[in-house]
Every structure is written in structure tokens, then in C-alpha cells.
Amino acid sequence: MSAADTETVIARALTAFKAGDIDGVAACLAEDVAVDLPGTPREIGLDKARWRLADLSRFLRAEAMDIAIMTDRGGVRAALEFTLSGTYLATLPGFPEARGQTFRLPAGLFLDIDDEDLISRVTICCDPARLSASLQEE
């Protein structure tokens, strides 16, 4: 795998994410994908990742903007830095009441890519407390 191949996989996943296409995002993930979200235990498996994406889309409609992608030479690992921008649709447990607030949140992803050009690990880095605070401000 090359860095260019990795960037192609990432571009497909981001395009599907932007379109709200959960199946399209899932098509970029390995069957045994490991997903790390802030404040939650690691989840392993495509079905769990698909469920998590669907669940989060009930609460947030979001888009990644101002994306910077960095890959290692072999294309096995990648990091993305971006701004998550969107609308708070329904109240997340432990967060302020949803009233259609908009938000912008700096975030990052760390990815591993397997031999089949699929994403095998997703580690999401963001600050849930910062998101919560921004939702209270509106």
C-alpha cells in the first residue's frame, strides 16, 4: 500500500461521511475495525462501528472541514486534523438540551490501514467538554 492508496481510502470515507452515507463509510472499514471514542471503551467490529455511526447521526449532523491528512510513507498509518462543524439535533446523555445549536470543534483521527486497503483502526480525538460548553453558549 502506498500513501496515495491510503489517501484514496480516506477520501472515500470522508465523502460518504459528508453525505451521511453510513454504508459508504462502513465499506471503507475492515470487518474487525477497532474504534476508540473519547471516554468510552474500545469497540471492535464492523457491526458495532456501523451502529455507533447511526447512533451518533441521531444526535449530531456534522461535517469535517479544513482537513489536513498526513500519512506515513508505507500508507499503513494516517492522521487527520480537521474542524467538525454541524448541528446538535437531539440531546446526548450528559450534554445540554438540544435546541438545534450549531457547533465547531477541533478534532483529529488516527487511522491504521490493513493489507486490503481498509481502515482497521479509528481513534477519534476531540474534547467532549468543549463541545458541551459550546452547546450551552447558544
C-alpha positions as CSV (number, residue, x, y, z in Angstrom):
1,M,0.0,0.0,0.0
2,S,1.2,3.5,-0.7
3,A,0.4,6.8,0.9
4,A,-1.6,7.7,-2.2
5,D,-3.7,4.5,-1.8
6,T,-4.3,5.4,1.9
7,E,-5.4,8.9,0.9
8,T,-7.9,7.4,-1.6
9,V,-9.5,5.2,1.1
10,I,-9.7,8.3,3.4
11,A,-11.2,10.4,0.7
12,R,-13.9,7.8,0.0
13,A,-14.7,7.5,3.8
14,L,-14.9,11.3,4.1
15,T,-17.1,11.7,1.1
16,A,-19.5,9.1,2.5
17,F,-19.4,10.7,5.9
18,K,-20.2,14.1,4.5
19,A,-23.2,12.6,2.6
20,G,-24.5,10.9,5.7
21,D,-23.9,7.5,3.9
22,I,-23.3,5.1,6.8
23,D,-23.0,2.1,4.4
24,G,-20.4,4.1,2.3
25,V,-18.3,4.7,5.4
26,A,-18.7,1.1,6.5
27,A,-17.5,-0.1,3.1
28,C,-14.1,1.6,4.0
29,L,-13.8,-0.2,7.3
30,A,-12.3,-3.7,8.0
31,E,-14.6,-6.4,9.5
32,D,-12.6,-6.3,12.7
33,V,-12.2,-2.5,12.9
34,A,-11.2,-1.1,16.3
35,V,-12.9,2.2,17.2
36,D,-11.8,4.4,20.1
37,L,-14.0,7.3,21.1
38,P,-13.2,9.7,23.9
39,G,-14.5,8.5,27.2
40,T,-15.6,5.1,26.0
41,P,-14.1,1.6,25.9
42,R,-12.7,0.4,22.6
43,E,-15.3,-1.3,20.3
44,I,-14.2,-3.9,17.8
45,G,-16.2,-5.0,14.8
46,L,-17.8,-3.5,11.7
47,D,-21.4,-4.0,13.1
48,K,-20.5,-2.0,16.2
49,A,-18.9,0.7,14.1
50,R,-22.0,0.9,11.8
51,W,-24.3,1.0,14.9
52,R,-22.2,3.8,16.5
53,L,-22.3,5.9,13.3
54,A,-26.0,5.5,13.0
55,D,-26.5,6.3,16.7
56,L,-24.3,9.4,16.6
57,S,-26.1,10.7,13.5
58,R,-29.4,10.8,15.5
59,F,-27.7,13.4,17.8
60,L,-25.4,15.3,15.5
61,R,-25.3,16.3,11.8
62,A,-21.7,17.1,11.2
63,E,-19.1,17.7,8.5
64,A,-15.3,17.6,8.6
65,M,-13.9,20.9,7.3
66,D,-10.4,22.3,6.8
67,I,-9.0,18.8,6.7
68,A,-5.2,18.1,6.8
69,I,-4.2,14.5,6.0
70,M,-0.8,13.1,7.0
71,T,0.3,9.5,6.1
72,D,3.4,7.5,6.7
73,R,5.5,6.5,3.7
74,G,4.1,3.0,3.7
75,G,0.5,4.1,3.9
76,V,-0.2,2.0,7.0
77,R,-1.0,4.9,9.3
78,A,-2.6,8.2,8.8
79,A,-3.7,11.2,10.9
80,L,-6.3,13.8,10.1
81,E,-6.7,17.1,11.7
82,F,-10.0,19.0,11.0
83,T,-12.8,21.1,12.3
84,L,-16.0,19.3,13.0
85,S,-18.9,21.6,12.1
86,G,-22.5,20.8,12.5
87,T,-25.9,20.9,14.2
88,Y,-26.9,19.4,17.5
89,L,-30.2,17.5,16.7
90,A,-31.1,15.6,19.8
91,T,-30.0,15.6,23.4
92,L,-26.9,13.4,24.1
93,P,-26.9,11.8,27.6
94,G,-24.9,14.1,29.9
95,F,-25.0,17.1,27.4
96,P,-27.1,20.2,27.3
97,E,-30.6,20.0,25.9
98,A,-30.6,20.1,22.1
99,R,-32.3,23.1,20.5
100,G,-30.7,22.9,17.1
101,Q,-27.5,24.6,18.2
102,T,-24.6,24.8,15.8
103,F,-21.1,23.8,16.8
104,R,-17.5,23.9,15.6
105,L,-15.0,21.7,17.3
106,P,-11.3,20.9,16.5
107,A,-10.8,17.2,16.2
108,G,-8.5,14.6,14.9
109,L,-8.4,11.0,13.7
110,F,-5.7,8.4,13.8
111,L,-6.1,5.5,11.4
112,D,-4.5,2.2,10.6
113,I,-5.0,0.8,7.1
114,D,-4.8,-3.0,6.6
115,D,-3.4,-5.0,3.6
116,E,-6.8,-4.9,1.9
117,D,-6.8,-1.1,1.8
118,L,-9.5,-0.9,4.6
119,I,-9.4,1.1,7.7
120,S,-8.7,-1.2,10.6
121,R,-8.4,1.3,13.5
122,V,-10.1,4.6,14.1
123,T,-9.1,6.7,17.1
124,I,-11.1,9.9,17.4
125,C,-9.6,12.8,19.4
126,C,-11.8,15.6,20.5
127,D,-12.8,17.3,23.7
128,P,-16.4,16.4,24.7
129,A,-16.3,19.1,27.5
130,R,-15.5,21.7,24.9
131,L,-18.4,20.5,22.7
132,S,-20.7,20.6,25.8
133,A,-19.6,24.1,26.7
134,S,-20.2,25.4,23.1
135,L,-23.7,23.9,23.1
136,Q,-24.6,25.8,26.3
137,E,-23.4,29.1,24.8
138,E,-26.1,29.4,22.2
